[in-house]
């Protein structure tokens, strides 16, 4: 595996590969890698000729400085994991490479309320930062495929919308959520969970499974109310539980045949904020 820290060096190397018609798969991350990230690398490995992974803790998508400061960073472990799983190129830029002085990297795009609900309501400006860094990385790598996990479902939807609206010639590939043995969705933040809370955090997955059953006999609003009560166990504080149209992320009043629904949840487990989701139909 080759490691690049400079945008210019990476561009030169990738251009040589593109001239040889190599298909490039790209996996953007913020490090602290786990099996969820590695599953994205494996999927890109199956579908493309060369896999590029980036590790960059993006400051523009954090709403609180404390969250940015405490975000886990494990570069040496990450490099070892990526080498084992068959990653070809690792891009580990500094902030001055992603946001160089004088370069306007902001995204001027109306996301049609995709960025205002759920995560957007509780973390204003978050998705502007996400779109900004993903667009910048796509401009640098120019991949054929962008591989992202379903766990961040709203993020996935917004990035797909951005790619479509800006005419970016990259295919977005959605990959399944990878879970721990008890069902907890894998996340870099899980390492910050106190042992007891980590064990009980299975309540999020269990509630999503129940919602999948409830959808046959309850309205989305009734499901949301019941789910919030189920998640409010000692040590846990649910922030939201929403049943939304999987394409528009807007709330719906009833189950409709041609409108796939997804349940999305955000829950504080102690001082750690966890998110998860599941298709209900």
C-alpha positions in Angstrom: 0.0 0.0 0.0 1.2 3.5 -0.9 0.7 6.4 1.4 0.3 10.0 0.1 0.0 13.2 2.1 0.2 15.7 -0.7 -2.7 16.3 -3.2 -0.3 16.9 -6.1 1.6 13.7 -5.6 -1.6 11.6 -5.4 -3.0 13.3 -8.5 0.1 12.4 -10.5 0.1 8.8 -9.4 -3.6 8.3 -10.1 -3.4 9.9 -13.5 -0.8 7.4 -14.5 -3.2 4.6 -13.5 -6.2 6.2 -15.3 -4.2 6.4 -18.5 -3.9 2.6 -18.2 -7.7 2.4 -17.9 -7.7 1.3 -14.3 -11.1 1.6 -12.5 -10.7 3.4 -9.2 -12.8 2.8 -6.1 -12.7 5.4 -3.3 -13.6 5.0 0.4 -13.5 8.3 2.4 -13.1 7.9 6.2 -12.2 9.9 9.3 -10.0 7.0 10.6 -10.4 4.9 13.7 -11.2 2.1 11.3 -13.4 -0.9 12.1 -14.9 -3.8 10.2 -17.6 -1.5 8.8 -14.9 0.5 7.0 -13.0 -2.6 6.0 -16.2 -4.0 4.4 -16.3 -0.9 2.1 -12.6 -1.6 1.1 -13.5 -5.2 0.3 -16.5 -4.2 -1.8 -14.4 -1.6 -3.7 -11.7 -4.3 -4.1 -14.2 -6.6 -5.8 -15.6 -4.1 -8.2 -12.6 -2.0 -9.2 -8.9 -2.3 -10.1 -7.5 0.0 -7.5 -8.8 1.1 -4.1 -8.1 4.5 -2.6 -8.9 5.2 1.0 -8.7 8.6 2.7 -8.3 9.4 6.4 -9.1 13.0 7.3 -10.9 14.2 10.4 -12.9 16.9 8.8 -13.3 20.0 11.1 -16.1 21.6 9.1 -18.6 18.9 9.9 -18.3 19.0 13.7 -20.8 21.2 15.5 -18.9 21.1 18.8 -15.1 21.6 19.3 -15.2 19.0 22.1 -16.5 16.3 19.7 -13.7 17.1 17.2 -11.1 17.1 20.0 -12.3 13.7 21.4 -12.8 12.0 18.0 -10.7 8.8 18.2 -7.5 8.9 16.1 -5.6 5.6 15.5 -3.4 6.2 12.4 -0.9 3.4 13.0 -3.6 0.8 13.6 -5.5 2.1 10.6 -2.6 1.7 8.3 -2.0 -1.8 9.4 -5.7 -2.7 8.9 -5.8 -1.2 5.4 -2.7 -3.0 4.4 -4.2 -6.4 5.5 -7.5 -5.9 3.6 -6.0 -5.0 0.3 -6.2 -1.2 0.1 -3.8 0.1 -2.7 -3.5 3.8 -1.8 -4.0 5.7 1.5 -4.4 9.5 1.3 -3.8 11.1 4.7 -3.8 14.9 4.0 -3.5 17.7 6.5 -6.1 20.4 6.6 -4.0 22.7 4.4 -4.2 20.2 1.6 -8.0 19.8 1.8 -8.6 23.5 2.5 -5.7 25.4 1.0 -5.7 29.2 1.4 -7.4 30.9 -1.5 -9.4 27.9 -2.7 -13.2 28.2 -2.3 -14.3 24.7 -1.4 -17.9 25.5 -0.3 -20.8 23.9 -2.0 -23.5 26.2 -3.4 -26.4 23.7 -3.6 -30.0 23.6 -2.5 -30.4 20.2 -0.9 -34.2 20.5 -0.9 -34.6 20.0 2.9 -32.6 16.7 2.8 -30.1 18.5 5.1 -32.6 20.1 7.4 -34.4 17.1 9.0 -33.1 14.6 11.6 -29.4 15.0 11.9 -29.7 18.4 10.2 -32.2 19.6 12.8 -29.9 18.7 15.7 -26.5 19.5 14.0 -27.1 22.6 11.9 -24.4 23.0 9.2 -23.2 19.5 9.6 -24.1 18.3 6.1 -22.6 21.5 4.6 -19.3 20.3 6.0 -19.8 16.7 4.9 -20.7 17.7 1.3 -17.8 20.2 1.2 -15.2 17.6 2.1 -16.6 14.8 0.0 -16.8 17.1 -3.1 -13.2 18.2 -2.4 -12.0 14.6 -2.1 -13.9 13.6 -5.3 -12.2 16.4 -7.1 -8.8 15.1 -6.0 -9.3 11.4 -6.5 -11.8 11.5 -9.4 -12.9 7.9 -8.7 -15.2 5.7 -10.8 -16.9 4.4 -7.6 -17.6 6.0 -4.2 -18.2 3.4 -1.5 -20.2 4.6 1.6 -22.0 2.7 4.3 -25.8 2.7 4.9 -25.3 3.5 8.6 -25.1 7.2 7.8 -28.3 7.0 5.7 -29.0 10.7 5.6 -25.4 11.4 4.6 -25.6 8.8 1.9 -28.8 10.3 0.5 -27.3 13.8 0.5 -24.1 12.8 -1.2 -26.1 10.9 -3.8 -28.2 14.0 -4.4 -25.0 16.2 -4.7 -23.4 13.8 -7.2 -26.6 13.8 -9.3 -27.1 17.6 -9.2 -23.5 18.5 -9.9 -23.1 15.9 -12.6 -20.1 14.3 -10.9 -19.1 11.2 -13.0 -18.8 8.9 -10.0 -21.1 6.0 -9.1 -22.2 6.0 -5.5 -22.3 2.5 -4.0 -24.3 2.0 -0.8 -22.9 -0.8 1.4 -24.8 -2.6 4.2 -24.5 -1.7 7.9 -21.9 -4.0 9.6 -23.0 -4.8 13.2 -21.3 -6.1 16.3 -22.4 -9.5 17.6 -25.2 -8.0 19.7 -26.5 -5.9 16.8 -25.0 -2.5 17.6 -24.0 -0.8 14.4 -20.3 -0.5 14.2 -19.0 3.1 14.7 -15.7 4.7 15.5 -17.4 6.2 18.5 -18.2 2.8 20.0 -14.8 2.6 21.6 -15.8 5.6 23.8 -18.7 3.7 25.2 -18.5 2.6 28.9 -18.7 -1.2 29.0 -22.2 -1.4 30.5 -23.6 1.1 28.1 -22.0 -0.6 25.1 -23.8 -3.9 26.1 -27.1 -2.2 26.6 -26.8 -0.2 23.4 -28.3 -3.2 21.6 -31.7 -1.5 22.5 -31.3 0.6 19.4 -31.1 -2.4 17.1 -33.9 -4.2 18.9 -36.2 -1.2 18.6 -35.5 -0.9 14.9 -36.4 -4.6 14.5 -39.6 -4.0 16.5 -40.5 -1.0 14.3 -40.3 -3.3 11.3 -43.0 -5.4 12.8 -45.0 -2.5 14.1 -45.3 -0.9 10.6 -47.8 -3.6 9.6 -50.3 -2.4 12.3 -49.4 1.1 13.4 -49.0 4.5 11.8 -45.5 6.0 11.5 -46.3 8.5 14.3 -47.4 5.8 16.6 -44.2 3.8 15.9 -42.1 6.9 16.6 -43.8 7.5 19.9 -43.5 3.9 21.0 -39.8 3.7 19.9 -38.8 6.8 21.8 -40.3 5.2 25.0 -38.4 2.0 24.3 -35.1 3.8 23.9 -35.4 5.9 27.1 -33.8 3.3 29.3 -31.4 4.4 32.2 -28.2 5.9 30.7 -29.8 6.5 27.3 -31.4 9.7 25.9 -33.1 9.3 22.5 -32.7 12.4 20.4 -35.1 11.3 17.6 -36.7 8.3 16.1 -38.2 9.1 12.7 -40.0 7.0 10.0 -39.4 8.7 6.7 -39.6 8.2 3.0 -36.2 6.7 2.0 -35.8 9.0 -1.0 -37.0 12.4 0.3 -36.3 11.9 4.1 -39.7 13.5 4.8 -42.1 12.0 7.3 -45.0 10.0 5.9 -48.4 9.4 7.4 -48.9 5.7 6.3 -47.3 2.8 4.6 -47.5 3.1 0.8 -46.5 0.4 -1.7 -44.3 2.5 -3.9 -42.6 4.5 -1.1 -39.8 2.6 0.7 -39.7 3.7 4.4 -36.7 3.8 6.6 -36.5 4.3 10.4 -33.7 6.5 11.6 -32.6 7.0 15.2 -30.1 9.0 17.2 -29.5 8.2 20.8 -27.1 9.5 23.4 -25.6 6.6 25.4 -23.9 8.5 28.2 -21.7 11.0 26.5 -21.6 9.2 23.2 -24.1 9.9 20.4 -25.0 6.9 18.3 -27.0 6.7 15.1 -28.6 3.8 13.3 -31.3 3.0 10.8 -33.2 0.2 9.1 -35.5 -0.2 6.1 -39.1 -0.9 7.2 -40.5 -1.6 3.7 
